[in-house]
Amino acid sequence: MRGAVVRYVAGASIVLVLVVTVAVVVAGRIATREALDHAELDARTLAEQYVAPLGVDALDPVGERGRLDDAFLGRVDQGALRQVKIWADLGDGRGRIVYSDNRLYQGAEVELGEEYALFASGRAVARRVEPAAEGPQPYPEGTYEVSVGFRDGRGTPFLFEAYLPTPAMALSRSELLRQWLPVVVGSLLLFAVATLPLAVGLARRAGAAESDRRRLAQRGLRDALSDRRRMAQRLHDGPVQELSGAALVLDSVDRGGLSASDAAALDRATRVLRDGVGELRSVGDDLFPDAVSAEGLRAAVDELGRGSGEVGLDVAVRVEGGLGLDADASFLVYRVVREGLRNVLRHAEARSASVEVTQVVDSPVPGVRVTVTDDGVGLPADVRHGLGLRLLAHEVHGVGGTLRLEPAEGSTDGSCLQVWLPADLPE
């Protein structure tokens, strides 16, 4: 329950940080676009108000420069304007500076490149002036260049070029953030607070549902174990005893007065009964092995390893001490090992296998890990779990555990069955 609330708060905090970050980025882009628009508007206003009414050809060589100096030089001194250039069209992509607040530029003829297309178009291009890679910087940082195409009062095309500072951009970004962030952050916080009771209620319901599911699974497991005990007991006390008794009776029959064929038939019947008794005892041991309850998990797993060794599979067994498993969990571990070794014997064509039963200490829930690894032919591409493994997986998942069958780690051959189980199965 507490963990669910912590996860909810952490998730809400992450969302809040992401939203604030996005808001800052978006505000910066909007502010930059706004600064470009303002710079373009300022340049258009200056060109329309002070240059367009004049004859651009009258600026070369002397003409109306005095009026433009009065309009622009004061703005340059005050920092509201950093530089002005007025270009006349020379044709063939070339332009001549017929006016500039900096007299050094006047009269210069330059290839204008893409800006040449702006002459008389009425279009404008605004861009940030990038700092020079080396040497003195021609313009302070944060300068925008705006080029606007016009026609003067006589219809002569000209290009007005202004270099403007951009304090409006920083002010605009700050203003946007001041307007947006309180609304965005406040809305998110109100939403988080409003939905917290709902999240807590859902977490409680989910936790209760999970507890109920695990209790039902554990009850099913315990019922299954109880049924296994009863079936094993009934086999032992009923058919096994009766058939054993029948085998003893047949074994005690005097064969002296019987024909050879009748004696042979009696011997065959006795062997069939004894084989049947052995098979029934094996089934009873599969249903509920006495070794787990009488000798403990370690001895039972060792016995499984020795049994596999008798049919040619070299098995190394390691069962960690102090696992603290109850009888039901121990029996489930035993079933995992038994099913894993059976699959190795039936399908892996392996020479050796290893079995490890260890505690899991790097998990929020105390548990035990069961690993059965072999050096066999590995898993086919279209591997499908058999009935025994599917039934085992159903029981493991029912008590909150996990089961994986995958290729052996660090090897091109072999397979690995790995099962995690909670150390304390739910009541």
N, C-alpha and C positions, 0 to 999 in steps of 0.2 A: 504494500500500500504506500509506504513512505517512498519507496523507490520509484513508483509510478508518478507521484507528485513531483519528485526531483527531476525525473525525465521530462515531465510536462513543462516545468519552469525552465529547464535547460533548453528545450526545443523552442519555447517562446522567446527566450533571450537571443538565440541564434537567429530566429526570424527577424527580431527587432533590429539586430546589428545589420543583417542583410538589407532590410528595407531602408535603414538610415544610409547605408553605403550607396544603394541605388539612388536614393533621393539626392545625395550630395553630387553624384556623377551627373544625374539628369539636370539638377539645378545649374551645375557648371556649364553643361552644354547649352542649356537655354540662355544662360547669362552671356556666354560667348556669342551665340547667334544674335542676341539682343544688342551686344556691343558692336557687332559688324553692321547690323541694321542702323544703329545710331550713328556710327562713323560714316556710313554711306549717306544718310540723311543730312548730316552736317556738311559733308563735301558738296552735295547737291545744292544745299541752301547757299553756301558761299559762292559757288559757281553761278547760280541763277541770279543772286543778288548783286554781285560785284563784277563778274566777268562777262556774262551773256549780254548785258546792255551795251557793252563797249564793242568797238571793232577790233578784233584780234590783230588785224594787220596794222592797226594804229599803234600797237605796242612795240612794233619793230621798225626802227631802232629805239625811238623814244616815246612818242605818243602819250598814252594815258597812264604811264607807270606811277606817277605821283599819287593818283587816286587809289591804285591798288596797294601801294606802300602804306597809305593811310589805313586801308582796310585790314591788311594782313600783318604788318610788322608789329603793331601793338599786341595782337593775339599771340604772335610768336614770343614776344618778350614776357607775356604773362603765363606762358606754358600751355595755353589752350590750343595752340597750333604749333607744330614743330617744323614744318616746311611746306612750301607751295611751289608748284611748277605748272606753267601753262605751255602746252605744246601746239605748234602749228603743223599742219599736214604738208609734208614735202612730196608725198607720193612714193610708190615703190617700197612701202613699209618703213619709211624713214620719217622722223619728226625733228623739229627744231624747238628748243626751249626759248620762247619769246618773252617769258617773264618768270622770275624766281625771287623770293625774298633774299636768297643768297646770290649775289651778283656774279660769283664765280661760274655758276651754271648757265647764265644767260648767253644765248647764241650757240650753245652746243648742239650738234646734229648727231643723232643716235638712231641705230636700228631698234625699233620698238618691239619687234616680235609680236606676240599674241595681243598685246595691248593696242596695236595699230588698228585692229578691227573695231575698237570702241569709238573711233572718230565719228562724230555726227550720229551715232547709233542711239544715244539716249540711255544706253546700258551702263552699269557700273560694276566694278570688280573691287572687292575689299578683301584684304588678306593681312595676316600678321607678319611683320617684318622679322625674319629670323636673324639671330645674332651672327656676326661674322665669325668664321672658324678661327681666325687669328688676326692680330693687329688691332688697331683702335676701332671702336664700335662707332659707326656713323650715326646711329640713332639709339636713344635710351631703350632699355628693355620695356616691352609692353607697347610698342609703337605699331599702329596699323596704317597701311598704305591703301588709299582709296583712289581709283582712277575712274573718271566719269566722262563720257562723250557728250558734247553739246554742239549747237550752232549759235553763233553770236547774233546780234541784232541785224547784221547784214547777210545772214545765211552762211557764213563761213564756218566750216567745221573746226573744232578745236578739242583738245583733250586737257581736262583739269585734273591735276594730280595733287592730293593733299596727304600729308603725314600727320596723323592725329594721335594724341595719347589716349590711353584706354582706362582711366580711373573708373569710368562708368561700369566696366565689366566687373571689377571687384566689388563695387558697391551693389551691383545688380545681383551677383551671386549671394552676397551676404543677405541682401534683402529677401531673396527667394528662400534661402534656408531659414531665415527668421520666420517667414510666413508659413512655410511647409512643415518644417520639422516638428513644431509643437503639435500641429494638427495630426500628423502621421503617427508620431510617437504616442501622443495621448490617446488616439483612437485604438492603437494596438494594445496599449496597457489596459484600457477599459475593456477591450474585447477579451484579453487574457484573464482579467479579474472576473469578468462576467461568466466566462466559460470554465473557470477553475472548479466551481462546485460540480458542474457537469462532468468534467474530466475525473474529479475525485470519485464521483458516483459510478462512472463507467469503470474506473480502475477497481473499485470495490466489487462491482458485479463480475468483472472479468476474473478477479482473484478468487471470488467465491465460486464461480463456475469452474475454474481450473481446479480448485480444491475438491469440489464435488466430483469432477471427472476423475481425479486421481484417487479419491476415496472409492468411487465405483470400480475403477480399474483394480485397485488393491483388493476390494471385496471379491471381485471376480477371480483375481489370482488366488486369494486365500480359499475361495470356494473350489476352484480347480484343484488346488493342492489337497484340500480335504477329500475331494472325489478321488484323486489319485491314491491317497492313503487308503480309502475304503476299498477301492478296486484292487489295490495290491494286497490288502488284508484278506479280501474275499478269495482272491486267487490262491493265496497261501493257505488259508484255512479250509477252502473248499476243494476245487479241482486238483490242486497240487497234492494235497494230502490223500485224496481219494485215489488219484492215479498212482501215486507212490505206493499206496497200500495194495492196489491191484497188481502193480509190478512185482511187489514182494511175494504176493500170493502165487503169481505165475512162476516166479523164480523158485518157489519152494515145491512146486509140483515134481513128483518123481518121474523122470523121463524113462525109467527102466522098462516099464510095460508099454511104452509107446513105440510106434513104428518110427523109422528114421525120418520120414516125411512129416509126421505129426510132431516129433520132437523139434525139427527144424522150424516148423510153423510156430510152435510155442516160443522158441527162442526169438524169432522175428517179432512176435507180438510183444514180448518182454522188452526188446530193444526199442520198439516204437513207443511203448509207454514211457520208458526212461527218457527217450529223446523228447517226447512231448512234455514230460515233467521239467526237463532242462529248459525247453523253450518258454514254458509258462513262467518259470522262475526268472528267466531273462526279461520277459515282458514286465513282470512285477518289479524287477529292479529298475527298468526304464521308467516305470510309472512313479516310483518313489524309492530311490536308492538308499539303502540302509547306511551306506558309508558316509553320506553327508551328515546325517543326524548322529550316528554312533561314533564316528571317528573324526569328524570335522572336515571342513572344506579342503584344506591342504592335502590330507590323506586321500580324499575322494578324487581330487584332480590328479594326484600322483598315480593313483590306480588307473585312471583313464589313460595317462601317458604310458604306463607299463602295458596295458592292454593293447594299445596301438603298436607298441614295440614288438609285441609277440607276432604281429602280422607284417613286420618288415618296415615300419615307419619309426625312424629314430626321433623321439620327442624329448625336447628340453623343457622342463617345467620350472617356473618361478612364481611362487605365491607369496606376496609380501605379508609380513606379520602385522598384527594389530589392525586388521581391516574393520573390526567392529560391526560385522554384518549379522542381522538376525537370521533365523532359520529360513524364512521365505526368500530373502535376498541371496543367501548362500545357495539355496537350491536353484535359483534362477541363474546364478553364476555357473553352477555345475552344468546346467542344461546348455548354456552358451558354449562352454568348452566341449562338451560331448558332441553337440551338433557341428561345431567347427571341425573337430577331428574326424568325424564321420564324413563330412564333405571332402576333406583332404584325402582320406582313404578311397573314396568312391570316384573322385573326379580329377584330382590334382596330378596324379602320377608323380608324386613327390618322394624324395629320399629322406627328407627330414622336415621337422616342423618345430615351432617353439610356441609355448603357452605362457603368457604373463598375466597375472592378476595383481594390480597395483592400486594404491590409493590415488585419488585426484585431489591435489591441494590447490590448484590454480583455478578453482571454480567457486562461484558464490554458494553453490549447494554441495555439501560433502558427498563424494561419490567414489565409485570404484570403476576402473577401466580393465576390460578383459580383451586381450589381443591373442589371436591365433594366426600365426604366419607360417607359410610353407615355401619351399623352393621348387614348386612344381611347374607345370606348363603355363600357368597364368590364366587370366580370365579371357574368354572369347569376347569379340566386339559386341555381340548381341546377347550378353550374359543375362540369364533369367533366373531368379531365385526359385529353388524348389519348394515343395510344400512344407517341408520341415523348417526351412529358413523363414518362410513367410509366416508360419505360425509363431515361430520364436520372435520375429520382428514385431508381430502384433502384441505379444505379451510385454516385450521390452518397451515399446512406445506407450503401452497402456499405463505403465508405472512412471512415465516421464523420462524414460531413457532414450538413447539413440543407438542405431545399428547401421554400420557401413561395411560393405564388402567391396574392396578395391584392390588394384595391383599393389604388390609389396613395394614399399618405399625404397628408392635407391637401387632398384633391380629391374631388369627387363623381364625376368621370370618370377613366378610365384604370385601369391595372392595374400591378402590380409583381411581377416574378419576382426572388426573393432567395435566393441560395445561399451557404452557408458551407462551406468546405473546409479541412481541415488543410493547412498549408503543406508538411509532409513526410508524404507518404503512407507508411503502414507497409510495411516490407519483407515 
